[in-house]
Amino acid sequence: MTSPAPVAPPVPVGGPTLRQERRLVTAIPGPRSVELHARKSAAVARGVGITLPVYVQAAGGGVVLDVDGNTLIDFGSGIAVTGVGNAAPDVVEAVTAQVAQFTHTCFTITGYEGYVEVAELLNDLTPGEHEKRTALFNSGAEAVENAVKIARHYTGRQAVVAFDHAYHGRTNLTMALTAKSMPYKSGFGPFAPEVYRSALSYPFRDGGLPGPEAARRAISQIEKQIGASNVAALVIEPIQGEGGFIVPAPGFLEALADWSRAQGVVFIVDEVQTGFARTGALFASEHEGVVPDLIVTAKGIAGGLPLSAVTGRAEIMDSAHVGGLGGTYGGNPIACAAAVATIRSYQNDGLIERARQIETVLRRGLESLQASDARIGDVRGRGAMMAIELVDPSTAEPDPALTARVSALAHAQGVILLTCGTYGNVIRFLPPLTISDDLLLDGLAVVRDALAAS
Ligand SMILES: *Cc1c(COP(=O)(O)O)cnc(C)c1O
């Protein structure tokens, strides 16, 4: 008699059917994660850091299941990427169908419908009623670079203006556009020329300077230091992401957009982090009543598959000659299939409204913490993109050490929590839009306890 073959344990599947609760069965990180992390340290370049060294088995809804069987609350969405949730069923289905048909042609050799469909959706859904064109790329940084290329070609000018606290990526041009030296730039120069920096509106740290005045300050710098006629483009995030979730004062972006239009400067809005329902509108520009000439999107666009886009005025986008834009993988068919399913989900599954509800829950929780803890200098953000800035209560000096302690304690309790900010003193909340209120409240309670213990 032969004994029956041993049955392999089921492989956990991700998506919204994962049990939606925080549940720790080992210390964080657990032994299997520790083992994998030792392999990582021996095999992966040190510069590629890991915020929370747990290794993932499956994820979905508002949780991440690690290889030790711990379920963590996801307050990061892989940096605002999995807005529709990890392994979202519609995305899985679209990707599975596409991967079985063809995986790659290079769109600049032979075309396919998915690329065109993503372009049509973006042309239709991004702000402004003008005629638009789209080009697809792989990463946010690559799309920002292409937006700058296109603006320079269209205007015949070279100077590009970025702002304080900006983050636009890690390639050479986007490092130049990015404001913060450590860890993004230090030792990696020389940087691209003809990149200038101007002052931002940062209400918590500029005495609440009104938006139009903050814009006048920036414009005056640009006119005096560069000269409007030399400027190809302004590049700005509508809410600074890595720079600290800084929401500019009302009217700041609008005044910059108006000035750009009057001066023939291309107004490029980097919505890589703020895009796709994250802020309670499909695009954050809508909150400010701003219509970008070019809008750059990535992160939330394709449910986790690598894809990015530049969308904008037809006459600007079409100014580049045939063959001037592209790349081997840009607009990969699998990523495009994922994007079509993802963008439909934002539109049809109530996720814009859900982002607003998440704002209500997070804001209420964070403001009630602030009421009894003067170290929380500011609560800010929009939609499912909220943050607290931690300071010394007597001086409002940034407190990065406290920020690091709070996030480490939250990690140990099974909450994936990210920090940001030029001064490293901002804790940001970027949950998937599919997270439940129960998980939001449980995660907030963990942050409350972490603050109390710090
Ligand atoms: C993440 C980010 C980028 C860079 O995107 P990658 O895909 O990492 O290259 C650019 N701009 C903003 C605002 C971002 O948040």
Ligand as a Chemical Component Dictionary entry (heavy atoms), coordinates in Angstrom:
data_LIG
# 
_chem_comp.id                   LIG 
_chem_comp.type                 NON-POLYMER 
_chem_comp.pdbx_formal_charge   0 
_chem_comp.three_letter_code    LIG 
# 
loop_
_chem_comp_atom.comp_id 
_chem_comp_atom.atom_id 
_chem_comp_atom.alt_atom_id 
_chem_comp_atom.type_symbol 
_chem_comp_atom.charge 
_chem_comp_atom.model_Cartn_x 
_chem_comp_atom.model_Cartn_y 
_chem_comp_atom.model_Cartn_z 
_chem_comp_atom.pdbx_ordinal 
LIG C1 C1 C 0 7.431  58.754 -6.325  1  
LIG C2 C2 C 0 7.413  60.045 -7.001  2  
LIG C3 C3 C 0 8.143  60.265 -8.185  3  
LIG C4 C4 C 0 9.063  59.243 -8.772  4  
LIG O1 O1 O 0 8.374  58.095 -9.184  5  
LIG P1 P1 P 0 9.179  56.731 -9.418  6  
LIG O2 O2 O 0 8.163  55.819 -10.022 7  
LIG O3 O3 O 0 9.675  56.286 -8.090  8  
LIG O4 O4 O 0 10.287 57.065 -10.351 9  
LIG C5 C5 C 0 8.017  61.492 -8.811  10 
LIG N1 N1 N 0 7.236  62.447 -8.295  11 
LIG C6 C6 C 0 6.523  62.268 -7.170  12 
LIG C7 C7 C 0 5.645  63.369 -6.678  13 
LIG C8 C8 C 0 6.592  61.064 -6.483  14 
LIG O5 O5 O 0 5.913  60.904 -5.341  15 
# 
loop_
_chem_comp_bond.comp_id 
_chem_comp_bond.atom_id_1 
_chem_comp_bond.atom_id_2 
_chem_comp_bond.value_order 
_chem_comp_bond.pdbx_ordinal 
LIG C1 C2 SING 1  
LIG C2 C3 SING 2  
LIG C2 C8 DOUB 3  
LIG C3 C4 SING 4  
LIG C3 C5 DOUB 5  
LIG C4 O1 SING 6  
LIG O1 P1 SING 7  
LIG P1 O2 DOUB 8  
LIG P1 O3 SING 9  
LIG P1 O4 SING 10 
LIG C5 N1 SING 11 
LIG N1 C6 DOUB 12 
LIG C6 C7 SING 13 
LIG C6 C8 SING 14 
LIG C8 O5 SING 15 
# 
